[in-house]
Amino acid sequence: MAELIVDDANLVVRLTLREKVLSFHGDIRVPLSAIIRVMPDPKPWLGLRGWRMAGIAVGGTVLGTRRHGTGYDFCVVHHNLPAVRVDVASGRFSRLIVSVPEGGDPEAEAARVAAAAGITPTAPAG
């Protein structure tokens, strides 16, 4: 399952090999300074915007790039698992939505990423 890794001054969405193949994308690197909002997302399906450009959307899984009116989002949403939503001010993607592993704590993950970005996490979406 994809991981959110803080690496120096960047947030890296580290994808598994399977996720890379199915999403038609490699790992994503975003400067921490570009992150404007981080929140746990108990219902990530509600945060999906636009339509699928590259990747898959099948069997409760959405992997890949989505295009919407103001740009692109990248999603790694698995079944009914909660996620962390990261809104970004600049770069290729304006939003990242990444499911946490089963039993994972989306609030703790969001707080960790927000702390690394020097911002306060936002209340859960939805």
C-alpha positions as CSV (number, residue, x, y, z in Angstrom):
1,M,0.0,0.0,0.0
2,A,1.2,3.5,-0.8
3,E,3.0,5.4,2.0
4,L,3.4,9.1,2.8
5,I,7.1,9.6,3.5
6,V,8.7,12.9,4.7
7,D,12.1,13.1,3.0
8,D,14.1,16.2,3.8
9,A,11.9,19.1,2.5
10,N,9.5,16.9,0.5
11,L,6.5,14.8,1.0
12,V,6.8,11.6,-1.1
13,V,3.9,9.4,-2.0
14,R,5.8,6.1,-2.3
15,L,3.8,3.6,-4.4
16,T,4.1,-0.1,-4.5
17,L,5.2,-1.7,-7.8
18,R,1.6,-2.8,-8.5
19,E,0.3,0.8,-7.8
20,K,2.9,2.2,-10.1
21,V,1.8,-0.1,-12.9
22,L,-2.0,0.4,-12.4
23,S,-1.8,4.2,-11.9
24,F,0.6,4.7,-14.8
25,H,2.7,6.9,-12.5
26,G,5.8,6.7,-10.3
27,D,6.4,8.0,-6.8
28,I,5.2,11.6,-6.3
29,R,7.4,14.2,-4.7
30,V,5.8,17.5,-3.4
31,P,7.7,20.2,-1.5
32,L,6.5,20.5,2.1
33,S,6.4,24.3,1.6
34,A,3.7,23.9,-1.1
35,I,1.3,22.0,1.2
36,I,-1.6,24.2,2.3
37,R,-3.9,21.8,4.0
38,V,-3.8,18.3,5.4
39,M,-6.7,16.4,6.8
40,P,-7.9,12.9,7.6
41,D,-10.5,11.7,5.2
42,P,-12.8,9.0,6.5
43,K,-14.8,8.8,3.2
44,P,-12.2,9.5,0.5
45,W,-14.7,8.8,-2.3
46,L,-16.4,12.1,-1.5
47,G,-13.2,14.0,-2.1
48,L,-12.6,12.7,-5.6
49,R,-13.0,15.4,-8.2
50,G,-13.3,15.2,-12.0
51,W,-12.8,12.2,-14.2
52,R,-10.1,9.6,-14.5
53,M,-7.3,10.5,-16.9
54,A,-4.7,7.7,-16.3
55,G,-5.0,4.7,-14.0
56,I,-7.9,2.5,-12.9
57,A,-11.2,2.8,-11.1
58,V,-12.5,-0.8,-10.4
59,G,-13.7,-2.9,-7.6
60,G,-13.6,-0.1,-5.0
61,T,-10.1,1.0,-5.9
62,V,-9.1,4.3,-7.6
63,L,-5.5,4.6,-8.6
64,G,-4.1,7.4,-10.7
65,T,-4.6,10.9,-12.1
66,R,-7.9,12.7,-12.1
67,R,-8.6,15.8,-14.2
68,H,-11.0,18.5,-13.0
69,G,-11.8,22.1,-13.9
70,T,-8.8,23.6,-12.0
71,G,-6.2,21.0,-12.6
72,Y,-5.2,17.4,-11.6
73,D,-5.5,15.3,-8.5
74,F,-3.7,12.0,-7.7
75,C,-5.5,9.3,-5.8
76,V,-4.6,6.0,-4.2
77,V,-7.9,5.0,-2.7
78,H,-8.5,1.4,-1.7
79,H,-12.0,0.1,-1.0
80,N,-13.5,1.6,2.1
81,L,-10.3,2.5,3.8
82,P,-9.9,6.0,5.3
83,A,-7.3,8.3,3.7
84,V,-5.2,11.4,4.2
85,R,-6.0,14.3,1.9
86,V,-3.2,16.8,1.1
87,D,-4.0,20.0,-0.7
88,V,-1.1,21.6,-2.6
89,A,-0.7,25.2,-3.7
90,S,1.6,24.5,-6.7
91,G,3.0,21.7,-8.8
92,R,1.5,19.1,-11.0
93,F,-1.3,18.0,-8.6
94,S,-3.5,20.2,-6.5
95,R,-4.7,17.4,-4.3
96,L,-3.3,14.0,-3.2
97,I,-5.7,11.4,-1.6
98,V,-3.9,8.4,-0.1
99,S,-5.6,5.6,1.8
100,V,-4.0,4.5,5.0
101,P,-3.5,0.7,5.6
102,E,-6.2,-1.2,7.3
103,G,-5.9,-0.5,11.1
104,G,-3.9,2.7,10.3
105,D,-4.7,6.0,12.0
106,P,-5.6,8.7,9.4
107,E,-5.6,11.4,12.1
108,A,-2.1,10.5,13.2
109,E,-0.8,10.4,9.6
110,A,-2.4,13.8,8.8
111,A,-0.9,15.3,11.9
112,R,2.5,13.9,11.1
113,V,2.4,15.3,7.5
114,A,1.0,18.7,8.7
115,A,3.7,19.0,11.4
116,A,6.4,18.4,8.8
117,A,4.8,21.0,6.6
118,G,4.6,23.5,9.5
119,I,0.8,23.8,9.4
120,T,-2.0,22.7,11.6
121,P,-4.1,19.7,10.4
122,T,-7.6,20.5,9.4
123,A,-10.6,18.7,10.9
124,P,-11.7,15.5,9.1
125,A,-13.3,15.9,5.7
126,G,-16.9,14.7,5.2
